[in-house]
Structures are given as C-alpha cells and as structure tokens.
Amino acid sequence: MPYTITAIRQDEKMRCVRDSALIALAKARIWESEGWDVVVAGEDGRTFGTAQLDAHVAAYRSLDGAELGIDDDDLIGPKPMKVPAQRSRAERTTTARARPAPEAMPA
C-alpha cells in the first residue's frame, strides 16, 4: 500500500510517496526532526502522525505470517530473525559427547 508523506513548514510544502511503511516512517521522522509538520496518508485515506505510524508498523511486524497464511516475501521491511529454541541445561549436558579424562603425565 503506498503511503503519501506530506510535510509543511512555514510557506513550504513537501510531498513524497513510498510503498513501504517502514521507509515512510523513516522519512517522516527525519522531516519531523528538522522542524516540519508531518502527516502520512495511506492509500485508503487514513492519516497517521509519526507516533501512530510507528504503532501501526510495530503491530504489523508482530503478526505471525504463518498464522495468516502470509509468505515472508510479502512482508514489508526487514524480516524478523527466527530465534532458535533454547535447550535446558540437562539437555545440553546429556547430548554432549563424553570426553575421556586427561591421563596423568609422568614428571
């Protein structure tokens, strides 16, 4: 969905369109940090401030694509890393190969 970022400062007006919500958010944050009044509008006409768009992006990133039937290639922005499952201490120690004890060396 394309996002239109509109920034207004005094008698200046800037507008750009970005397909990625993450890129639109980054652009809006930069303009806002430089003193612009920023509004981001979605394709459906909804408008977001930077805080609202940030929450929107965070909510989108928290979705589990597998539950929704979404392929990772359909997601916007950087892909979340898969965290390997943690094994318990007992599992880690029992699955390790036993090492022979070092033999005493004559002096």
C-alpha positions as CSV (number, residue, x, y, z in Angstrom):
1,M,0.0,0.0,0.0
2,P,1.5,3.4,-0.9
3,Y,2.0,6.0,1.8
4,T,2.0,9.7,1.0
5,I,4.2,11.7,3.3
6,T,3.3,15.4,3.4
7,A,5.5,17.9,5.3
8,I,4.7,21.5,5.9
9,R,6.9,24.2,7.3
10,Q,6.0,27.9,7.1
11,D,5.2,28.5,3.4
12,E,7.0,25.3,2.1
13,K,5.2,22.0,1.4
14,M,7.0,18.8,0.5
15,R,5.2,15.6,-0.6
16,C,6.6,12.1,-1.5
17,V,5.1,8.7,-1.9
18,R,6.7,5.5,-0.6
19,D,5.4,1.9,-0.8
20,S,7.0,0.7,2.4
21,A,5.5,1.7,5.7
22,L,9.0,1.5,7.3
23,I,10.5,3.9,4.7
24,A,7.6,6.3,5.0
25,L,8.0,6.2,8.8
26,A,11.8,6.9,8.5
27,K,11.2,9.8,6.0
28,A,8.5,11.3,8.3
29,R,10.8,11.1,11.4
30,I,13.6,12.8,9.5
31,W,11.4,15.7,8.4
32,E,9.8,16.0,11.8
33,S,13.3,16.2,13.4
34,E,14.0,19.1,11.1
35,G,11.0,21.1,12.3
36,W,8.4,20.1,9.7
37,D,4.8,19.3,10.5
38,V,4.4,15.8,9.0
39,V,1.3,13.8,8.1
40,V,1.4,10.4,6.5
41,A,-1.7,9.2,4.5
42,G,-2.4,5.7,3.4
43,E,-4.0,4.7,0.1
44,D,-7.3,4.3,1.9
45,G,-7.2,8.0,3.0
46,R,-6.4,7.3,6.7
47,T,-3.9,9.7,8.0
48,F,-1.2,8.9,10.6
49,G,1.2,11.0,12.7
50,T,4.6,9.6,13.2
51,A,3.7,8.1,16.5
52,Q,0.6,6.5,15.0
53,L,2.5,5.1,12.0
54,D,5.2,3.8,14.4
55,A,2.5,1.9,16.3
56,H,1.0,0.7,13.0
57,V,4.3,-0.7,11.8
58,A,5.0,-2.3,15.2
59,A,1.6,-4.0,15.1
60,Y,2.2,-5.2,11.6
61,R,5.7,-6.6,12.4
62,S,4.3,-8.5,15.4
63,L,1.9,-10.5,13.3
64,D,2.9,-14.1,12.7
65,G,2.7,-14.6,9.0
66,A,2.3,-18.4,9.3
67,E,-1.0,-17.9,11.2
68,L,-2.3,-15.6,8.5
69,G,-1.0,-17.6,5.5
70,I,1.4,-14.8,4.6
71,D,4.7,-15.7,3.0
72,D,7.8,-13.9,4.3
73,D,8.3,-12.4,0.9
74,D,5.0,-10.5,1.3
75,L,6.2,-8.7,4.5
76,I,7.3,-5.1,4.3
77,G,10.7,-4.2,5.7
78,P,13.4,-6.3,7.3
79,K,12.4,-9.8,8.1
80,P,12.3,-10.8,11.8
81,M,15.0,-13.3,12.8
82,K,14.0,-16.8,13.9
83,V,15.3,-17.4,17.4
84,P,16.3,-21.0,17.9
85,A,14.6,-22.8,20.8
86,Q,16.6,-22.8,24.0
87,R,17.5,-26.2,25.3
88,S,17.6,-26.9,29.1
89,R,20.8,-27.4,30.9
90,A,20.1,-31.1,31.3
91,E,19.5,-31.5,27.5
92,R,22.8,-29.7,26.7
93,T,24.8,-31.8,29.1
94,T,23.3,-35.2,28.2
95,T,23.6,-34.7,24.5
96,A,27.3,-33.7,24.6
97,R,29.8,-36.5,23.9
98,A,31.7,-37.6,26.9
99,R,35.3,-36.7,26.8
100,P,37.9,-39.0,28.3
101,A,39.7,-37.6,31.3
102,P,43.3,-36.5,30.6
103,E,45.8,-39.0,31.7
104,A,48.4,-38.1,34.2
105,M,51.7,-37.4,32.6
106,P,54.8,-38.6,34.4
107,A,57.0,-35.8,35.6
